[in-house]
Amino acid sequence: MIVKATYFQNDSEKPLVYGDVEIDNIKRQRLKGEEVKEGILCEPVMVGFCGTDNELMNMGSQGKLTAKFPPGKNRLINGHEGIVWVPSQNRFAIVLIRGGNSYDPTRYTEDESYFEYGCDQADGLFSDKQYFNPDMLLPIPDGYVKDGKLDLSFAKKMVFPDPFACMLFQLERMEDMGSAHNFRRTMKKYKCSEEQARLIAKDEIFNNTVIFGLGTTGMFIGDLIMRNHKDANVLFVARSPKESNKVSFALKNTKAKYLQNTFDSEEELAKAIVEKLGGRATTFIGVSGSNVEHRIAFEHKVLGCNGLYNSFSLGPKITFDTMPFGFENHLIIASINFRQDHMEEAIKLLAESNYDEIVELIDKDEFIKDPIDAYKNKIYSKNAPMKTAVIWNKQYIDM
């Protein structure tokens, strides 16, 4: 089937193109051991732009996208955040983007494989029509469809289940690691059972939390930590002024602290972080995409003894001095994943949220006229909104 879509290719001049693309109904399985099924034809309705899309475009301009293409193709239709209309089932759905030949896509092993719609070996949502595994079309909550059209504010929120699910997984992972990392010390300190100590350590790992960077992922993980750990002391560190819409919204939603990075040196910044926190960090979450993250945490000793370092940035390299690293008993974790239960919980939480307030729309005609220009000068520009989305099919949106 030939459809109109945006797609990435290996091309130094045109790594992102809008035009005719042939799509195929490739049989896929949601998880290992499940039935391999043909896809169901869907019509994307609202699609969000993710930083990964920008990174994939840059990879295409460098000729590094080959491993990301669907089998037998020399291009990838992008888009992995959004909501679709399923004509054969007369309903809207959220696409669960990750699946494959693995029992748990957050823990796939060397002899297993995975795919991600719009990211890795499977075409995505920036297309007039697309095939998706029927088991990966998640239902939306009741009450957001009227006369066959989707409520606009709800649709805006539904560009976030993917990154929000990622952050639910990050919360789970930090709780698991923090509990396992520190429960023996906690058991001695509180003279309690192992079961009690694990619960205490799971909570205390967030006692002093630094979130370095304030994009949507940073905001979401701050929100989730504060929701689930009432005594957490969370500090966002970023360059934006405190009065900016982005920072104001994040602080309103999370009740966290904020430190604007206006310092001339990393040493001054590190000192200010520790002062603002009231001590060294128990957890340091890097989401800024910069190499400053690891230096602040390790070289400048913002991360305290027995602390957890969670790297959620794509690109930066992490280095550390093995002497203090070993003696201060640091733990480094990194994994960009989620399961279906995370996605389902994300849909529920987002539906009840106000996150539609940070989504701005780009007109589809403006976007498809010159996708590269839209990426560079609007969607990912210095003055870009916190989140940009496009209504791909207006007939399904109640404007």
Secondary structure, DSSP 8 states (H G I E B T S, - for coil): -EEEEEEE-S-SS-SEEEEEEE-----B-SSTTS--B--EEEEEEEEE--HHHHHHHHHHHTT--GGGS-TT-S-EE---SEEEEEGGGTEEEEE--EESSSS-GGG--TT---EEETTBEE--SSBSSEEE-GGGEEE--TTSEETTEEEHHHHHHTT-HHHHHHHHHHHHHHHHHHHHHHHHHHHHHHT--HHHHHHHHHHHTTSEEEEE--SHHHHHHHHHHHHH-TT-EEEEEESS-TTSHHHHHHHHHH--EEEE---SSHHHHHHHHHHHHTS-EEEEEE-S-STHHHIIIIIT--EEEEEEEEE--SS------HHHHHHTT-EEE------HHHHHHHHHHHHTS-GGGGEEE--HHHHHH-HHHHIIIIISSTT--SEEEEES-GGGEE-
